[in-house]
Amino acid sequence: MNYYTINQTGIREIESFLLKTTHNPHGLSEDMLQACASAAEFQLGEGNGASIEVYSFFSKSGRTETYTISDAGIDCHKSDYDDDDSQPCESTTGGKNDDQRD
């Protein structure tokens, strides 16, 4: 079984998205960015894409804003507890991730 984590590239993508789309008079803390990364990791665990959502009352547009983290922002890992090696460690959109590169 595979599990996915958001890497530093993904964290920077989240930061860029939030700076463009939200009211952030006090800036963005690492804790806020990590919370968004955790939300994206949860979505991946549920079989969805690595996406985050900004509610309308936080967004500059007044609409709900959604962002999906690119494959470069996601690391794929094989579970140490899984005896089944038949599952390839692929990104959420079908591309290969760090665990499969030579």
Solvent accessible surface area in square Angstrom, and as a share of the most:
residue,aa,sasa,rsa
1,M,143,0.64
2,N,28,0.14
3,Y,112,0.42
4,Y,51,0.19
5,T,42,0.24
6,I,17,0.09
7,N,32,0.17
8,Q,110,0.49
9,T,65,0.38
10,G,0,0.00
11,I,2,0.01
12,R,101,0.37
13,E,32,0.14
14,I,0,0.00
15,E,49,0.22
16,S,47,0.30
17,F,21,0.09
18,L,11,0.06
19,L,87,0.43
20,K,148,0.63
21,T,25,0.15
22,T,11,0.06
23,H,113,0.50
24,N,40,0.21
25,P,116,0.73
26,H,179,0.80
27,G,34,0.33
28,L,35,0.18
29,S,52,0.34
30,E,96,0.43
31,D,115,0.60
32,M,93,0.42
33,L,1,0.01
34,Q,85,0.38
35,A,64,0.50
36,C,30,0.18
37,A,3,0.02
38,S,63,0.41
39,A,50,0.39
40,A,0,0.00
41,E,52,0.23
42,F,126,0.52
43,Q,56,0.25
44,L,14,0.07
45,G,68,0.66
46,E,108,0.48
47,G,70,0.67
48,N,77,0.40
49,G,33,0.32
50,A,0,0.00
51,S,28,0.18
52,I,9,0.05
53,E,98,0.44
54,V,11,0.06
55,Y,121,0.46
56,S,42,0.27
57,F,149,0.62
58,F,114,0.47
59,S,3,0.02
60,K,114,0.48
61,S,54,0.35
62,G,48,0.47
63,R,162,0.59
64,T,68,0.40
65,E,36,0.16
66,T,85,0.50
67,Y,62,0.23
68,T,77,0.45
69,I,4,0.02
70,S,52,0.33
71,D,43,0.22
72,A,67,0.52
73,G,0,0.00
74,I,0,0.00
75,D,29,0.15
76,C,1,0.00
77,H,54,0.24
78,K,87,0.37
79,S,27,0.17
80,D,136,0.71
81,Y,205,0.78
82,D,43,0.22
83,D,143,0.74
84,D,70,0.36
85,D,119,0.62
86,S,87,0.56
87,Q,93,0.41
88,P,71,0.44
89,C,2,0.01
90,E,64,0.29
91,S,7,0.05
92,T,49,0.29
93,T,107,0.62
94,G,49,0.47
95,G,32,0.30
96,K,133,0.56
97,N,6,0.03
98,D,74,0.38
99,D,78,0.40
100,Q,63,0.28
101,R,153,0.56
102,D,193,1.00
